[in-house]
């Protein structure tokens, strides 16, 4: 016969099993139906509240990474208006940029969900693991597109006319990795469209001076995206996906990334040629940007996921804020 202590332990284990099974199912464990199940339901999903879904969607599309583009958008606005932008234009430019960035990232998650499911590094993302349904991100994408269109419509006719071009840039990226190793530069161009859009939202016309800074943003994004792709060289080759590291190897990828970031610094500094505002503070900001980019390449030299995320994400969220701070100080303080 078993003693009372053993029987009590058995009862506690029996009570815990359903909880463990539910947790395993919600994170794609063996009891779940799986992301490819006929029901299309998340793995063993239980009803989730709206707040939980919104938080999960925000996490899935990395909504906090909007910081990558907004400081350059605001820098462009301040430069073009001498620090006195019409507040209603500033608002609608930010709305459009926010909508475009997050719609593009949500669509990328949807389009790449099968690829993400095969890659051990990304299999835990919300769609492959079954924590979210594609429908959740489709609805989010539609909402973000409404913001983009509304923002453009409130600015000027040129911004509305260019919406199809923005759509091709933003949503075409997810497919470029299937046929060209230049996909990193497509992504950079798509992200830099927010900077160009800010200029156009203010002036309603193209100007030559807008292009160097926009190109700098594009090269900056492409450079850190190349570094990020170092993690997936073998997977990309196996799945016949295109990236610069997969095509040219790790050393070649690092060279492309370094050259791209050198070009980015030239683009960032080009504002001295076209606007009167940049001065000492902008120069200090550019020097700090240089230091951050060098640190990014040094940190990513040890090809671990933690270090590459630190280099590609954390440092690159700081860099545009420093740039904006330098430009703003020169405009408002001197």
KEVEX-380738 format. One line per field, with one value per residue (C-alpha): x, y, z; residue in three letters; residue number from 0. Coordinates in nm, 3 decimals, always signed. Last residue first. Example, Ala and Ser with C-alpha at 12.3 -4.5 7.8 and 13.67 -1.06 7.14 Angstrom:
BEGIN
east = [+1.367 / +1.230]
north = [-0.106 / -0.450]
up = [+0.714 / +0.780]
code = [ser / ala]
pos = [1 / 0]
***
This chain:
BEGIN
east = [+2.181 / +1.916 / +1.618 / +1.760 / +2.100 / +1.941 / +1.681 / +1.944 / +2.149 / +1.846 / +1.720 / +2.055 / +2.069 / +1.716 / +1.815 / +2.109 / +1.936 / +1.699 / +1.988 / +2.190 / +1.910 / +1.802 / +2.088 / +2.373 / +2.188 / +2.001 / +2.332 / +2.484 / +2.195 / +2.169 / +2.539 / +2.778 / +3.068 / +3.154 / +2.808 / +2.948 / +3.226 / +2.994 / +2.744 / +3.020 / +3.140 / +2.783 / +2.742 / +3.069 / +2.970 / +2.631 / +2.812 / +3.022 / +2.706 / +2.545 / +2.852 / +2.830 / +2.459 / +2.534 / +2.808 / +2.595 / +2.305 / +2.046 / +2.156 / +2.012 / +2.133 / +2.502 / +2.511 / +2.220 / +2.462 / +2.598 / +2.328 / +2.386 / +2.761 / +2.697 / +2.470 / +2.738 / +2.975 / +2.691 / +2.641 / +3.015 / +3.025 / +2.718 / +2.854 / +3.187 / +3.012 / +2.808 / +3.119 / +3.285 / +2.976 / +2.927 / +2.865 / +2.524 / +2.387 / +2.534 / +2.382 / +2.040 / +1.827 / +1.617 / +1.678 / +1.548 / +1.885 / +2.080 / +1.858 / +1.889 / +2.268 / +2.308 / +2.037 / +2.217 / +2.416 / +2.081 / +2.090 / +2.414 / +2.256 / +1.954 / +2.193 / +2.341 / +2.014 / +1.863 / +2.159 / +2.170 / +1.803 / +1.842 / +2.139 / +1.942 / +1.667 / +1.929 / +2.076 / +1.736 / +1.556 / +1.796 / +1.694 / +1.340 / +1.016 / +0.690 / +0.409 / +0.635 / +0.557 / +0.412 / +0.680 / +0.958 / +0.785 / +0.722 / +1.092 / +1.167 / +0.891 / +1.015 / +1.342 / +1.187 / +1.095 / +1.436 / +1.607 / +1.386 / +1.464 / +1.831 / +1.815 / +1.631 / +1.932 / +1.997 / +1.721 / +1.441 / +1.263 / +1.406 / +1.214 / +0.875 / +0.847 / +0.984 / +0.697 / +0.465 / +0.640 / +0.785 / +0.482 / +0.246 / +0.456 / +0.442 / +0.063 / +0.037 / +0.233 / -0.075 / -0.209 / +0.115 / +0.112 / -0.247 / -0.157 / -0.154 / -0.491 / -0.515 / -0.171 / -0.266 / -0.596 / -0.430 / -0.164 / -0.408 / -0.647 / -0.353 / -0.282 / -0.638 / -0.620 / -0.291 / -0.440 / -0.732 / -0.494 / -0.281 / -0.569 / -0.693 / -0.354 / -0.433 / -0.222 / -0.055 / -0.029 / +0.346 / +0.399 / +0.181 / +0.315 / +0.685 / +0.829 / +0.941 / +1.168 / +1.513 / +1.422 / +1.341 / +1.070 / +0.779 / +0.927 / +0.923 / +0.555 / +0.473 / +0.660 / +0.359 / +0.171 / +0.469 / +0.560 / +0.203 / +0.229 / +0.561 / +0.425 / +0.112 / +0.327 / +0.556 / +0.286 / +0.050 / +0.316 / +0.445 / +0.094 / +0.009 / +0.345 / +0.283 / -0.071 / +0.045 / +0.330 / +0.094 / -0.157 / +0.120 / +0.242 / +0.619 / +0.831 / +1.178 / +1.320 / +1.034 / +1.239 / +1.492 / +1.230 / +1.023 / +1.324 / +1.433 / +1.078 / +1.088 / +1.441 / +1.322 / +1.015 / +1.200 / +1.370 / +1.144 / +0.867 / +1.057 / +0.809 / +0.551 / +0.749 / +0.498 / +0.443 / +0.468 / +0.201 / -0.014 / +0.030 / -0.060 / -0.370 / -0.466 / -0.430 / -0.636 / -0.910 / -0.942 / -0.833 / -1.053 / -0.845 / -0.605 / -0.495 / -0.256 / -0.410 / -0.712 / -0.689 / -0.939 / -0.761 / -0.436 / -0.134 / -0.056 / -0.071 / -0.369 / -0.220 / -0.139 / +0.222 / +0.312 / +0.253 / +0.264 / -0.105 / -0.100 / +0.186 / +0.022 / -0.306 / -0.131 / +0.059 / -0.264 / -0.440 / -0.149 / -0.127 / -0.427 / -0.304 / +0.037 / -0.123 / -0.330 / -0.023 / +0.167 / -0.121 / -0.118 / +0.257 / +0.229 / -0.059 / +0.140 / +0.110 / +0.000]
north = [+7.828 / +7.647 / +7.561 / +7.450 / +7.324 / +7.144 / +6.982 / +6.847 / +6.697 / +6.543 / +6.396 / +6.226 / +6.094 / +5.954 / +5.796 / +5.611 / +5.480 / +5.238 / +5.117 / +5.028 / +4.810 / +4.637 / +4.534 / +4.533 / +4.400 / +4.152 / +4.042 / +3.996 / +3.788 / +3.575 / +3.490 / +3.570 / +3.717 / +3.999 / +4.143 / +4.351 / +4.494 / +4.583 / +4.755 / +4.931 / +5.086 / +5.196 / +5.341 / +5.535 / +5.679 / +5.781 / +5.952 / +6.149 / +6.239 / +6.367 / +6.578 / +6.726 / +6.793 / +6.977 / +7.182 / +7.306 / +7.196 / +7.473 / +7.619 / +7.343 / +7.177 / +7.096 / +7.041 / +6.798 / +6.567 / +6.442 / +6.174 / +6.063 / +6.037 / +5.841 / +5.604 / +5.546 / +5.426 / +5.213 / +5.046 / +4.985 / +4.816 / +4.602 / +4.492 / +4.400 / +4.207 / +4.014 / +3.923 / +3.787 / +3.586 / +3.433 / +3.598 / +3.459 / +3.351 / +3.663 / +3.886 / +3.727 / +3.507 / +3.215 / +2.872 / +2.694 / +2.529 / +2.841 / +3.058 / +2.814 / +2.802 / +3.180 / +3.252 / +3.430 / +3.652 / +3.798 / +4.044 / +4.191 / +4.237 / +4.404 / +4.639 / +4.758 / +4.776 / +5.002 / +5.242 / +5.236 / +5.338 / +5.611 / +5.757 / +5.743 / +5.953 / +6.200 / +6.225 / +6.243 / +6.535 / +6.801 / +6.735 / +6.855 / +6.668 / +6.854 / +6.877 / +7.073 / +6.937 / +6.598 / +6.558 / +6.595 / +6.356 / +6.109 / +6.109 / +6.013 / +5.750 / +5.613 / +5.536 / +5.218 / +5.091 / +5.183 / +4.996 / +4.692 / +4.694 / +4.730 / +4.419 / +4.230 / +4.276 / +3.903 / +3.850 / +3.597 / +3.473 / +3.743 / +3.990 / +3.851 / +4.003 / +4.331 / +4.384 / +4.505 / +4.827 / +4.920 / +4.822 / +4.997 / +5.312 / +5.327 / +5.279 / +5.560 / +5.807 / +5.981 / +6.037 / +6.199 / +6.418 / +6.528 / +6.682 / +6.614 / +6.489 / +6.224 / +6.088 / +6.050 / +5.886 / +5.642 / +5.544 / +5.524 / +5.309 / +5.087 / +5.040 / +4.921 / +4.678 / +4.537 / +4.486 / +4.297 / +4.079 / +4.030 / +3.885 / +3.682 / +3.512 / +3.362 / +3.439 / +3.218 / +2.940 / +2.888 / +2.982 / +3.295 / +3.431 / +3.370 / +3.058 / +2.908 / +3.207 / +3.076 / +2.715 / +2.815 / +2.599 / +2.786 / +3.119 / +3.009 / +2.915 / +3.243 / +3.457 / +3.612 / +3.676 / +3.815 / +4.037 / +4.163 / +4.270 / +4.442 / +4.635 / +4.745 / +4.856 / +5.077 / +5.227 / +5.311 / +5.478 / +5.679 / +5.793 / +5.895 / +6.073 / +6.268 / +6.345 / +6.493 / +6.700 / +6.837 / +6.942 / +7.097 / +7.320 / +7.279 / +7.555 / +7.405 / +7.553 / +7.393 / +7.159 / +7.075 / +7.017 / +6.789 / +6.586 / +6.543 / +6.432 / +6.157 / +6.062 / +6.028 / +5.827 / +5.554 / +5.321 / +5.427 / +5.231 / +4.946 / +4.960 / +4.801 / +4.481 / +4.329 / +4.028 / +4.223 / +4.468 / +4.177 / +4.000 / +4.317 / +4.364 / +4.000 / +4.018 / +4.339 / +4.180 / +3.884 / +3.535 / +3.228 / +2.913 / +2.798 / +2.437 / +2.541 / +2.844 / +2.760 / +2.698 / +2.417 / +2.197 / +2.226 / +2.397 / +2.614 / +2.310 / +2.127 / +2.155 / +1.866 / +1.841 / +2.194 / +2.504 / +2.760 / +2.749 / +2.370 / +2.335 / +2.575 / +2.385 / +2.053 / +2.185 / +2.312 / +1.981 / +1.788 / +1.997 / +1.847 / +1.492 / +1.585 / +1.721 / +1.403 / +1.183 / +1.381 / +1.333 / +0.958 / +0.940 / +1.132 / +0.911 / +0.591 / +0.353 / +0.000]
up = [-3.145 / -2.949 / -3.171 / -3.505 / -3.392 / -3.097 / -3.325 / -3.565 / -3.282 / -3.109 / -3.438 / -3.500 / -3.145 / -3.181 / -3.515 / -3.350 / -3.037 / -3.209 / -3.420 / -3.112 / -2.974 / -3.294 / -3.524 / -3.273 / -2.968 / -3.188 / -3.339 / -2.993 / -2.860 / -3.174 / -3.166 / -3.451 / -3.259 / -3.499 / -3.426 / -3.140 / -3.355 / -3.641 / -3.414 / -3.223 / -3.550 / -3.624 / -3.276 / -3.300 / -3.638 / -3.501 / -3.213 / -3.461 / -3.654 / -3.334 / -3.259 / -3.608 / -3.567 / -3.244 / -3.412 / -3.701 / -3.919 / -3.973 / -4.306 / -4.523 / -4.846 / -4.817 / -4.441 / -4.486 / -4.665 / -4.330 / -4.298 / -4.657 / -4.603 / -4.285 / -4.479 / -4.742 / -4.471 / -4.337 / -4.673 / -4.710 / -4.368 / -4.445 / -4.784 / -4.623 / -4.345 / -4.597 / -4.796 / -4.483 / -4.388 / -4.730 / -5.065 / -5.166 / -4.825 / -4.661 / -4.934 / -4.904 / -5.127 / -5.015 / -5.164 / -4.849 / -4.776 / -4.866 / -4.647 / -4.355 / -4.383 / -4.387 / -4.130 / -3.847 / -4.086 / -4.197 / -3.906 / -4.037 / -4.380 / -4.217 / -4.035 / -4.361 / -4.554 / -4.287 / -4.296 / -4.676 / -4.701 / -4.437 / -4.624 / -4.951 / -4.792 / -4.669 / -5.019 / -5.197 / -5.034 / -5.161 / -5.520 / -5.451 / -5.521 / -5.461 / -5.204 / -4.969 / -4.624 / -4.711 / -4.975 / -4.719 / -4.479 / -4.760 / -4.843 / -4.484 / -4.479 / -4.811 / -4.628 / -4.492 / -4.839 / -4.979 / -4.697 / -4.750 / -5.122 / -5.028 / -4.812 / -5.090 / -5.319 / -5.283 / -5.537 / -5.611 / -5.299 / -5.075 / -5.293 / -5.190 / -4.844 / -4.978 / -5.222 / -4.949 / -4.860 / -5.196 / -5.403 / -5.162 / -5.153 / -5.532 / -5.520 / -5.260 / -5.474 / -5.615 / -5.263 / -5.148 / -5.459 / -5.389 / -5.049 / -4.676 / -4.546 / -4.816 / -4.727 / -4.360 / -4.445 / -4.682 / -4.430 / -4.137 / -4.340 / -4.431 / -4.061 / -4.000 / -4.293 / -4.167 / -3.819 / -3.970 / -4.172 / -3.860 / -3.661 / -3.960 / -3.986 / -3.645 / -3.338 / -3.076 / -3.334 / -3.309 / -3.673 / -3.635 / -3.305 / -3.356 / -3.193 / -3.526 / -3.585 / -3.485 / -3.562 / -3.922 / -4.078 / -3.918 / -4.022 / -4.385 / -4.358 / -4.179 / -4.432 / -4.607 / -4.283 / -4.090 / -4.386 / -4.398 / -4.036 / -4.102 / -4.399 / -4.215 / -3.922 / -4.125 / -4.344 / -4.058 / -3.845 / -4.142 / -4.233 / -3.876 / -3.836 / -4.157 / -4.041 / -3.710 / -3.854 / -4.116 / -3.848 / -3.640 / -3.921 / -3.899 / -3.744 / -3.699 / -4.018 / -4.212 / -4.435 / -4.166 / -3.897 / -4.121 / -4.229 / -3.867 / -3.780 / -4.042 / -3.938 / -3.578 / -3.695 / -3.883 / -3.636 / -3.349 / -3.522 / -3.359 / -3.070 / -3.300 / -3.314 / -3.560 / -3.336 / -3.012 / -3.123 / -3.240 / -2.905 / -2.715 / -2.929 / -2.882 / -2.504 / -2.492 / -2.701 / -2.467 / -2.556 / -2.591 / -2.547 / -2.812 / -2.834 / -3.108 / -3.273 / -3.488 / -3.862 / -3.816 / -4.068 / -3.872 / -4.023 / -3.724 / -3.494 / -3.340 / -2.997 / -2.765 / -2.883 / -2.788 / -2.998 / -2.724 / -2.629 / -2.636 / -2.394 / -2.153 / -2.170 / -2.117 / -1.818 / -1.663 / -1.728 / -1.568 / -1.250 / -1.073 / -1.137 / -1.000 / -0.682 / -0.638 / -0.686 / -0.421 / -0.176 / -0.241 / -0.180 / +0.150 / +0.267 / +0.229 / -0.063 / +0.000]
code = [unk / unk / unk / unk / unk / unk / unk / unk / unk / unk / unk / unk / unk / unk / unk / unk / unk / unk / unk / unk / unk / unk / unk / unk / unk / unk / unk / unk / unk / unk / unk / unk / unk / unk / unk / unk / unk / unk / unk / unk / unk / unk / unk / unk / unk / unk / unk / unk / unk / unk / unk / unk / unk / unk / unk / unk / unk / unk / unk / unk / unk / unk / unk / unk / unk / unk / unk / unk / unk / unk / unk / unk / unk / unk / unk / unk / unk / unk / unk / unk / unk / unk / unk / unk / unk / unk / unk / unk / unk / unk / unk / unk / unk / unk / unk / unk / unk / unk / unk / unk / unk / unk / unk / unk / unk / unk / unk / unk / unk / unk / unk / unk / unk / unk / unk / unk / unk / unk / unk / unk / unk / unk / unk / unk / unk / unk / unk / unk / unk / unk / unk / unk / unk / unk / unk / unk / unk / unk / unk / unk / unk / unk / unk / unk / unk / unk / unk / unk / unk / unk / unk / unk / unk / unk / unk / unk / unk / unk / unk / unk / unk / unk / unk / unk / unk / unk / unk / unk / unk / unk / unk / unk / unk / unk / unk / unk / unk / unk / unk / unk / unk / unk / unk / unk / unk / unk / unk / unk / unk / unk / unk / unk / unk / unk / unk / unk / unk / unk / unk / unk / unk / unk / unk / unk / unk / unk / unk / unk / unk / unk / unk / unk / unk / unk / unk / unk / unk / unk / unk / unk / unk / unk / unk / unk / unk / unk / unk / unk / unk / unk / unk / unk / unk / unk / unk / unk / unk / unk / unk / unk / unk / unk / unk / unk / unk / unk / unk / unk / unk / unk / unk / unk / unk / unk / unk / unk / unk / unk / unk / unk / unk / unk / unk / unk / unk / unk / unk / unk / unk / unk / unk / unk / unk / unk / unk / unk / unk / unk / unk / unk / unk / unk / unk / unk / unk / unk / unk / unk / unk / unk / unk / unk / unk / unk / unk / unk / unk / unk / unk / unk / unk / unk / unk / unk / unk / unk / unk / unk / unk / unk / unk / unk / unk / unk / unk / unk / unk / unk / unk / unk / unk / unk / unk / unk / unk / unk / unk / unk / unk / unk / unk / unk / unk / unk]
pos = [333 / 332 / 331 / 330 / 329 / 328 / 327 / 326 / 325 / 324 / 323 / 322 / 321 / 320 / 319 / 318 / 317 / 316 / 315 / 314 / 313 / 312 / 311 / 310 / 309 / 308 / 307 / 306 / 305 / 304 / 303 / 302 / 301 / 300 / 299 / 298 / 297 / 296 / 295 / 294 / 293 / 292 / 291 / 290 / 289 / 288 / 287 / 286 / 285 / 284 / 283 / 282 / 281 / 280 / 279 / 278 / 277 / 276 / 275 / 274 / 273 / 272 / 271 / 270 / 269 / 268 / 267 / 266 / 265 / 264 / 263 / 262 / 261 / 260 / 259 / 258 / 257 / 256 / 255 / 254 / 253 / 252 / 251 / 250 / 249 / 248 / 247 / 246 / 245 / 244 / 243 / 242 / 241 / 240 / 239 / 238 / 237 / 236 / 235 / 234 / 233 / 232 / 231 / 230 / 229 / 228 / 227 / 226 / 225 / 224 / 223 / 222 / 221 / 220 / 219 / 218 / 217 / 216 / 215 / 214 / 213 / 212 / 211 / 210 / 209 / 208 / 207 / 206 / 205 / 204 / 203 / 202 / 201 / 200 / 199 / 198 / 197 / 196 / 195 / 194 / 193 / 192 / 191 / 190 / 189 / 188 / 187 / 186 / 185 / 184 / 183 / 182 / 181 / 180 / 179 / 178 / 177 / 176 / 175 / 174 / 173 / 172 / 171 / 170 / 169 / 168 / 167 / 166 / 165 / 164 / 163 / 162 / 161 / 160 / 159 / 158 / 157 / 156 / 155 / 154 / 153 / 152 / 151 / 150 / 149 / 148 / 147 / 146 / 145 / 144 / 143 / 142 / 141 / 140 / 139 / 138 / 137 / 136 / 135 / 134 / 133 / 132 / 131 / 130 / 129 / 128 / 127 / 126 / 125 / 124 / 123 / 122 / 121 / 120 / 119 / 118 / 117 / 116 / 115 / 114 / 113 / 112 / 111 / 110 / 109 / 108 / 107 / 106 / 105 / 104 / 103 / 102 / 101 / 100 / 99 / 98 / 97 / 96 / 95 / 94 / 93 / 92 / 91 / 90 / 89 / 88 / 87 / 86 / 85 / 84 / 83 / 82 / 81 / 80 / 79 / 78 / 77 / 76 / 75 / 74 / 73 / 72 / 71 / 70 / 69 / 68 / 67 / 66 / 65 / 64 / 63 / 62 / 61 / 60 / 59 / 58 / 57 / 56 / 55 / 54 / 53 / 52 / 51 / 50 / 49 / 48 / 47 / 46 / 45 / 44 / 43 / 42 / 41 / 40 / 39 / 38 / 37 / 36 / 35 / 34 / 33 / 32 / 31 / 30 / 29 / 28 / 27 / 26 / 25 / 24 / 23 / 22 / 21 / 20 / 19 / 18 / 17 / 16 / 15 / 14 / 13 / 12 / 11 / 10 / 9 / 8 / 7 / 6 / 5 / 4 / 3 / 2 / 1 / 0]
***
